[in-house]
Amino acid sequence: MSGLLDRDAIIALLTELGNALAAEGEHADLFLAGSESMALAYSTRRATRDLDAVFEPKQVIYAAAENIARTHGLATDWLNDAVKGFLPGTDPNATTLFEHPGISVRVASPPYLFAMKAAAARIERDAEDLQYLYRLSGFRSVDEALDCVTQYYPPHLLTPKTELILRELLET
């Protein structure tokens, strides 16, 4: 396994991680909040290079993930928690993707992902996702979408670029 991870590869890796943790008497709780959420739950044709998650117990999971990386020729950070610094708190509407011995996996809801991608303001990278999540979230206007973003991120943390990008992308 190398390169991009599609939905099937991600599920196989997470199942393998769960099996490894269960064998050690451990259980992982993962909250996925990056491109893998799109690939797993919302746009299953998508693929990603790594999994951005918040998880516990951290050190046990990192050790098991490193072993899996060696087995499959993956980058050692195929599962990482770098996203934690960008999360706007908890997602009350996260959904459980699957439960398996040793692991529980939740994914961010469409409005939560929309807010994260809007706040990041990376039009060249996230334009398609923003348009797709806008529709999936059921927003009726750009203003409603902007209200969602400010529910998760205080306005003083957002750049003017966020509103400009959303208006450019979504008002057509």
C-alpha positions in Angstrom: 0.0 0.0 0.0 1.5 3.3 -1.0 0.6 6.7 -2.3 -3.0 7.8 -1.9 -5.4 6.0 0.4 -8.9 5.5 -0.8 -12.0 4.6 1.3 -11.3 0.8 1.2 -7.6 1.3 2.1 -8.4 3.6 5.0 -11.0 1.2 6.4 -8.6 -1.7 6.1 -5.8 0.3 7.9 -8.2 1.4 10.7 -9.4 -2.2 11.1 -5.9 -3.4 11.3 -5.1 -0.7 13.8 -8.1 -1.8 15.9 -7.0 -5.5 15.7 -3.5 -4.5 16.9 -4.9 -2.5 19.8 -7.4 -5.1 20.8 -4.6 -7.7 20.9 -2.9 -5.4 23.5 -6.1 -4.9 25.5 -6.4 -1.3 24.3 -9.2 0.6 22.6 -8.8 3.7 20.4 -11.3 6.5 20.0 -10.6 8.4 16.8 -12.2 11.6 15.5 -11.3 12.1 11.9 -11.5 15.7 10.7 -9.6 16.0 7.4 -9.7 14.9 3.8 -10.1 11.3 5.0 -13.5 12.3 6.3 -14.5 13.3 2.8 -13.1 10.0 1.4 -14.8 7.9 4.0 -18.2 9.4 4.5 -19.1 12.1 2.0 -17.2 11.8 -1.3 -16.1 8.2 -1.4 -14.2 8.6 -4.7 -11.7 10.8 -2.9 -8.3 9.7 -1.6 -5.8 11.1 0.9 -2.2 10.6 1.8 -2.7 10.6 5.6 -5.4 10.6 8.3 -5.8 13.7 10.4 -7.4 12.7 13.7 -7.7 13.4 17.3 -7.2 10.2 19.3 -6.6 8.5 22.6 -4.6 6.8 24.0 -2.0 8.7 22.0 1.3 6.8 22.5 -0.2 3.4 22.2 -1.9 4.4 18.9 1.2 6.0 17.5 3.2 2.8 18.3 0.7 0.5 16.6 0.3 2.9 13.6 4.1 3.0 13.2 4.2 -0.8 13.0 1.4 -0.7 10.4 3.4 1.9 8.4 6.4 -0.4 8.3 4.3 -3.4 7.2 2.6 -1.5 4.3 5.4 0.9 3.3 3.5 3.9 4.5 4.9 7.2 5.8 5.2 6.9 9.6 2.8 9.8 10.0 0.0 8.2 7.9 -2.1 8.7 11.1 -1.3 11.9 12.9 -2.9 14.5 15.2 -1.6 17.6 13.5 -5.2 18.7 12.9 -5.8 19.2 16.6 -4.5 22.8 16.5 -7.1 23.7 13.8 -10.1 22.2 15.4 -12.8 24.7 16.5 -13.8 22.5 19.5 -16.0 19.5 19.5 -18.4 18.5 16.8 -21.8 17.9 18.3 -23.0 16.3 15.1 -20.0 14.0 14.4 -21.2 10.6 13.3 -19.8 7.2 14.1 -18.3 5.7 11.0 -17.6 2.3 12.4 -16.9 0.3 15.6 -14.5 -2.6 15.5 -12.8 -4.5 18.3 -10.1 -2.1 19.6 -11.3 1.0 17.7 -14.2 3.4 17.4 -14.1 5.9 14.5 -16.1 9.1 14.3 -16.1 11.6 11.4 -16.7 15.3 11.4 -20.1 16.4 10.2 -20.5 18.3 6.9 -21.0 21.8 8.6 -18.0 21.2 10.8 -15.8 20.3 7.9 -17.2 23.2 5.9 -16.3 25.6 8.7 -12.8 24.2 8.9 -12.1 24.4 5.2 -13.7 27.9 5.0 -11.5 29.1 7.9 -8.4 27.7 6.2 -9.2 29.7 3.1 -7.3 27.5 0.7 -9.3 28.0 -2.5 -6.8 26.2 -4.7 -7.0 23.1 -2.5 -10.5 23.1 -1.0 -12.8 24.8 -3.6 -14.5 21.5 -4.7 -14.9 20.3 -1.1 -16.4 23.7 0.0 -19.0 23.5 -2.8 -19.8 19.9 -2.1 -20.1 20.5 1.7 -22.2 23.6 1.1 -24.8 21.5 -0.7 -24.5 18.6 1.7 -25.0 20.9 4.7 -28.2 22.2 3.2 -27.2 25.9 3.4 -29.7 28.1 1.6 -27.4 31.1 1.2 -23.8 32.2 1.5 -24.8 34.2 4.6 -26.1 31.1 6.2 -22.9 29.3 5.4 -20.9 32.2 6.9 -23.0 32.1 10.0 -22.1 28.4 10.4 -18.4 29.3 10.1 -18.7 31.9 12.8 -20.5 29.5 15.1 -17.3 27.4 15.1 -14.7 30.2 14.7 -14.9 33.6 16.4 -15.0 36.3 13.7 -11.7 37.9 14.9 -9.9 34.6 14.0 -11.1 34.7 10.4 -9.5 36.6 7.6 -11.5 38.6 5.1 -10.3 36.0 2.6 -12.7 33.5 4.0 -15.8 35.6 3.1 -14.4 36.6 -0.2 -13.7 32.9 -1.2 -17.1 31.7 -0.1 -18.9 34.5 -1.9 -16.8 33.9 -5.1 -17.3 30.1 -5.0 -20.9 29.9 -3.8 -22.8 32.8 -5.2 -22.7 31.6 -8.8 
